[in-house]
Amino acid sequence: MTTQDDIRSALEAVIDVYGVGSIVSQKRVEKIGMHGDTVTLSLNLPIDDARVKERVEAESRAAIKKLGGIREVIVMTKGAKPKLGAASGPSARGHAPPGPAPGRSPFESQAPIAGVARIVAVSSAKGGVGKSTVCVNLALALAQRGARVGLMDADVYGPSIHLLMGTNDRPQPGRTKEISPVEKDGLKLMSLGFLTEKGQPVIWRGPIVMGVVKKFLQDVEWGELDYLMIDMPPGTGDAQLTLVQTVPITGAIIVTTPSELSLVDAEKGLEMYRTVHAPVLGIIENMSYFVCPHCGERTEIFAHGGGREISERLGVPFLGEIPLDAHVRKVGDEGRPIVQSDPASPVAKAFLAIADRIRAMP
């Protein structure tokens, strides 16, 4: 069985970015992770030359795969550009650095994904609001309306897209990029869940998480898409900042429930995107109400109307309400999302209505 020591020894053959010694002897290797037949490699390459970085990545990948028993190698690199807010030039001599121009993102390294028309982040500032279920069903609803849709799982610590979509297929090498996404039910999918073993925890620090998000954005062969839907992890941390730093997103969708705690956190999430000058497309209120399947009585378990109220107060569109239905949980656990398995249900119709509102946006 290949070990981390084996991998480190193999990387001795990769010449350093400055041509002296190897990336191992020059201490460029920060982290080696092993997840079944997948290796994750984190490198610190203090150089801005993209061709040199590409050479080191390619040689590292080839050296590891020569060991045998390794199906996939994910290489993540940190560059030489100064971090946002780092003192340099005039600011280091006591002058305040200039801020971003009005209306512009403070991140200057954004680059569009070729062929992808719109990038939409589906977010929540807290867990337990059904964000991933909303993201998956919304992606399927857009596809049912004729859109070409990709679905990316940026929740590195708790990936679930592979479970909700009912597939354990492995991504294959791409023709023009490193990774070809898994395809299921008309969607192109990418998730760390495809690359790790079931039940295996992901114990990574922030820089590696950021590297995975960048890898999925930049090195997956997404092709021509009308929408790339991104299931974000809960919170307002590394993954969110990496996303808005790496690509110009079309906008974020905030998922909440009617409970007061969720609404407070939804406002935090919305303000986070505004702070980094990323548009907010609107708010979805999930688990909005429950309709008894036997008597038809409507019960507002978590209160009701908070999502619409906070949308009006903060000046963003209210995209719609999704009712609470135990059948959604059941088919989700089975890998058969409600929009796909029961398109005539009230919940599926609610997702399709929201998809129509999103498609009508400029």
N, C-alpha and C positions, 0 to 999 in steps of 0.2 A: 504494500500500500504506500502510495506517495505521501511523504511527510512535508512539513514546512521547511525542515532542513534540506530536504531534497530540492525543493523549489528554490530556496536561497542559493544552493550550490549551482543550480542550473542558470540562475541569473548572473553568476560570475562571468558568463560569456557575453553579457550585454555591455558594450562599451559606454562609458559615462558620456553625458551631454557635452563635456568639454574635451573629450577624446583621450583622457588620461585615466587609467584604471577602469573599474567596472561600476555599475550602479550600486553594487553591493559594497565594494571597498570605499566608495565615496558616500556611503550612507544615504542613498536616495530611496531605499526601500523602507517605507514607514510601517506597513501592515500587510500581512499575508493571511487571508481567510480561506478556509476550506469548508465547503458545504456539499457533501456527497462528491459528485464528479465535476463540481464547479469551483473554480478558484477566483477569489477577488484579490486584486493586487493594488495597493495604494502607494503611489510614487510622489516624491517631492522633487520636481525638476525645475531648478532655479534659472530658467532661460525662457525667453519670449519667442524664440524661433519655432514656429509651428512644425516645420519640416523635421527638425531635430526631435521634437516631442513625438511626432508620428513614427519616426524611425525607432525610438526607444520603446514605444508601446508595441509596435509590430514585432520587434526582436524579442521582447519580453514574453509576448504571447506565444511566439513560436518556440522559445526555449522551454517554456513550461509544458506545452503540449507534447514535446518530444519525450517527456517522461512516461507517457502512456497512462491510460486510465482517466485522463482529464478531457471532459467533453467541451467545457466552456471556460474561457478565461475573461474576466471583466477587469480591465485596467482603468484605474482612476488616477488622474494626475492633478497636482496643484501647480499653478504657474508662478511666474516671477513678478507679476504685476502687484503693486502695493495694494493692501486692503483698503476698503472704503474707510475714509476718516484717518488714515495713517498720516503722520506728519511728514511732509516733504516740501522741498522748495521754499517759497516765501513763508508758508505756514509754520515751518520748523523754526523760523526766525521771529516768531511772535505775531504773525499776521494771520487773520482768520482765512481759511480756504474758501473759495467761492462756492456758493450753493448751486443746486441745479436750476436751470432756467425754468420759469413758471410753466407748469403743465407738462414738464418732461420728467421722465424717470430719473432718479439719481444714479441709476446703473448704466454705465456707458458700454458695457460689453455684450449687450443683447444682440442676438442674431436670429432672424426668422428661420424656421424649418422649411427647407425647400419643398414645395408641393402642398404644404399644409396651410389652408386659408384662414382658419380660426382656431385659436387655442383657448380653451375654457377650463378654468380651475374650479372644481366643485369642493367647497371648503366648509368647515365648521370649526369654531374655536373650542369646542368640547366634544368628547366622544359620546356615543350612545344615542345620537339623534338620527341614525339611519342614513348617514351621508353616503356610504358606499352603495347601499341599496338604491338610493336616489340616483347616484351617478351611473350605475349600470343600466337601470331602467330608462333613464333619460337618453343614454347613448343608443339603446335599442329603439326607443321611440323616434329619435332623429333618423336612424337608419330605415325604419319603417316608412318614414315620410320621404324617402328617396335620397337621403344624404349619405355621403361616404364618410364613415366615422372610424376613428381610432380611439382606443381606451387604454390609458396609461395609469398604472398603479404607483403613485408616489409615496404611499404609506409603507415605508421600508420596514418599520418595526412590526407592523400588523397587516401584511398584504392579504387581500381577500378577493380580489377580482377573479383569480383562477377558481376559487370555490364558488362564487356566485354565478360564474359563467359555466361551471361544470366541466372544466377541462384541465388536465394535467400534462398536456403536450409540452414539449420542450422547444424553445426558439431555435431556429437553425441559422447558420451563417448566411448573411445577405449577399446579394450580388454586387451592390454598390456601397453598402455600409456593413459594419461588423455584424449586426444582428438583424434577422428577419423576424417580424412579430408572429405570434400565433394567430390563426384566423378561426373564428367561431361565430356562427349566426350572423354573418355579414360584417362583423367587427374585426379590426386588427387590434390585438391585445399584447400588452407587455406588463409583466409583474415580476417582482423578485420571487413570488411564490412559485413561478415556473422553474426557478433555478435552485431552490432549497428543498431539503427533505421535509416531509410532513412532521410537524411537532418540533422542528429544530429552531431554537430561538436565534434572533439576529442581535448580537451583542456588539454594536459598533458605536464609535464616537461620532460626533457631528460631522467632521470632515469627510468621513467615508460615506455617510448618508448623503451629503451634498454631492459627492462624486457619483453615486448611483443615480440620483435624479438627473444630473448632467448627462450621464451615459445614456439613459433612456431617451432623453430629448435629442441628443446629438448623434448617437451612433446606432439608432434603430432605423431600419429601412421602412419608414412610414408610407412612402409613396404619395399619391395624390389623395388628399383628404379635404372634405369640407369642414370637418370638426375633429380636433383632437381633444377629447374629454379627459381631464386629469383628476383622478381621485386623490385628493390631498390628505395627509395625516391631520388629525385634530390639532388645534393649537395655532400658534403664530411664530414658529421657530425656523430652524435651518432649512427645511424643505421649501417652505413658502418663500423665504428670501432667495434661495438658490433659483427657484423657478422664475421669479420676476427679474433676477439678475441675468439669467441665461437667455430667455426668449421674451419677445414682446407679446404678452398675453392679450387676447381680445377682451377678456373680462373674467371676473370671478362670480360664482353663484354661491350664496351663503345659505346653508341648510340649518334650520332651527326647528324646535318644537314649541308649542305654545307656553311651556312652563317658564316662569320668571327667570330661573337660573339660566336656561338656554338662551333666552332673549338677551340677557345681559352679556353673555359670551358672544352672541351673534353680533352685537354692536361692536365689541372689541375686534372681532375678525374683520368686520367691514372697515373699521377705522384703520386697521393695519394695511389693507390694500390701498386705501386712500393715501396713507402716509407715504407709500412708495409709488404713488401716482399710477396705480393700476386701476382700470375701470371696474366697477361693480355692475354686473348685468341685472342683479335682482336677488330677492330673497324667496326661498321656498319654505313653507311651513309643513313639516312632515308630522305624521301622527296627529293630524289636526282634530279629528273627531272619530268616534267609533259608532258604526251602525250595526246593531244586533242582527245577525243573519236569520234569526228565527222570528222576531217580532217587528224588525225594522226600526226600532226606536234608536234615536241618535243620542249618544252620550259624549260630552266633551270632557274626556278624562284628564287632560292636562290644561284645562281652561281652553280658550279659543280666541282667535283674532289678534293675538299678540304679534304674529308675523306681519300682518297687514298694517298694524299700528306703527310698528318700528320702521317699516318701509316708508310710510308716509312721513313720519317724523324726520327720518334721515335723508329723504329725497331720492330714494331708489325704487325701481319698479317692484311690485309684488307679483311674483310669477305664478303663484297658485298654492292650493292646499292639497295635501295628499292624505287621505283618510287612513286610520289605523285598521289593519286587517290581518288577522292571524294567518290567513292563507299566503300573504306576502312572505312571511317568515318561513312557512313550510316549503314553498317552492324555491325560495332563495337557498335554503339549506340543501335542497336537492339539486342545485345548479340549474334551475329552470326559472329564470326571472319572470315576474308576473306579466310584463309586457309581451314576452315571447310565448308563455304558456297559457295565458288567459287574457287575450287582447280585448275581449268584450267586457271585462270586469270594470267596476267603477274606478279602481285604483289605476289600472292600465289606461283608462280613458283620461284620467287626471294627468298622467305623465304625457300622453299624446297631446293634450291641450297645452301643457307647458312647452313641449317641443315646438308646437306651432308658434307660440309667442317668441321663442328664441329665434326661430327661423325668420320671423318677420322683422327682427332687429337689423339695423344697417350693419 
